[in-house]
Amino acid sequence: MDRDTDRRGFMTTVAAGAAATGVGAGVASAQEGDENRVRITMHDDEYVMVPHGLYVEPGETVIFESHVGAPHSSVSYDDRVPEGAEGWDSGIMDQGETFEHTFEVEGTYDYFCGPHVTLGQVGRIVVGEPGGPAEESPIPDEPALGEIPSGDEIVEQGRVSVVEEEDDTWLPFSLVGGGFGLVSLLIVAGVGTYVWNKEEGDNSAWSVGAASLAAGILLMVGVVLHLIGVL
Ligand SMILES: [Cu+2]
């Protein structure tokens, strides 16, 4: 192989690394929007709904998204929805899966995550005017963080959350995007250094390449461990 061929190969690898970084950024921006979205997720090692108090207008749809700590579900308490209202049960959802429910009847709705209800993963939705059985007795499963807000508080604030929502929703995705970007660049640097200097028979170049590769692989392991909740 001559040097020009090496250089072309190196630049192709750099481009692939840059593309991988771009994919990471795309993951983050796809999380924007959706005012009526509840993330069924984790914060400070606790299972939480974010937000755990949400106001919607009658006829609006709420999207429940299974997030960190999945599998999760979204299930209404049978006896804590307004009279005449339909309950819901998303079934078990893996991370990234969503479930939608449209709320037609005004009142207060309490709900929980099936796998984590005993760990306090519960939430409340108010549609129009608060009311119904959910307002008449305390929720049977206390939230792991904070308190279930009153219906009036939810109407007043729109969203009530014990979690800084941007931290919770953006951080994992920034970590993933940034982590994979960095991993790509380190692997590109490792392979590139090796290819670039192969002809020279320079052992120090081998060391730089091997160190970058090792760092890239270690980082990737770290990102994966973070994703599955070990780190
Ligand atoms: Cu859960």
Boltz pocket constraint, residues with backbone or C-beta under 6 A from the ligand:
constraints:
  - pocket:
      binder: B
      contacts: [[A, 40], [A, 47], [A, 69], [A, 71], [A, 72], [A, 73], [A, 113], [A, 114], [A, 115], [A, 116], [A, 121]]
      max_distance: 6.0
